[in-house]
Amino acid sequence: MTVHPSLQNYADAWTHSIEAIAELVQPLVESEWNRPTPCIGWSVRDIVSHVIGMETEMLGDPRPIHSLPRDLYHVRSDFARYMEVQVDVRRHHTSPEMTSELEYILIRRARQLRNENRSPEHVIRAPLSAEQTLEAGYRDRAFDVWVHEQDLRAALGVPGNLDSAGALVARDVLLEALPEMVAKEAGAPASSAVVLDVTGPVEFLRTIRVDAEGRGTIDGAPSLGPAVTLTTDWETFVRLACGRVRPAEVADRVKTEGDAELAAAILDNFAVTPR
């Protein structure tokens, strides 16, 4: 059987991004696997290890039994510790070992996708012993591999795929997280609006509205009197929302209008991915 129609877009996006990752790392010499990436604390090898590890979990493989070193400065939460195990267990793997395992995972996951007959609502395992629907799992993997493809491209100096199917999945995932950030973390006042204007390969304008009860929503209709308007390019938006850069590092690429204090609070809380 083929993938359910509501899963197909995520499966296609995942396939495109992970094949791009495999193509990027295949010719690397050993030293290039140690290059730092925008993902704090992770090298090229670590990024690929993470991708391999998470795909093995989608396949239902058992997690490695492994104790983490105590000196990993970037590991500051239970979520980070969970993710780090699949990374640290591969830190001494050679280039051939890495590319071979990635190729094997690609083959196994492609076969899983071709034979997928579970419904999108089927419940599967998620990180930290949580549960999620199969559709959420597919979406998470499409998002994750595209973001890490961009991490690898930045580290290796090979830009590309900023407008791929994975980019559109990333757009939707990141925009979905912004209303709560604006309303709760940034503390936008009740009955206010924040406009986000993004240009570039993935272009959009969205308005985040905070209602009288302080709840945030998002839509594509413009606001006549927003409290704040943020204008930036797609790549900078992704880097900020995924916590790859701090606002001060890209201040020249973000234009703010309106309430300066609220704009600063929004930018300070713009990283919405788990850390």
Protein Blocks (a to p, Z undefined) as FASTA:
>chain_A
ZZdfklmmmmmmmmmmmmmmmmmmmmpcfklmmpccfbehiafklmmmmmmmmmmmmnop
acddddddfklmklcbfklmmmmmmmmmmmmpcfklmmmmmmmmmmmmmmmmmmocbdfk
lccddehhiacdfklmmmmmmmmmmmmmmmmmmmnopaehklgmklmmmmmmmmmmmmmm
mmmmnopaehiacddddedjbdcdddddddfkopacddfbdcfbbfbdcdddfklmmmmm
nopacfklmmmmcccehjfklmmmmmmmmpmbdZZ
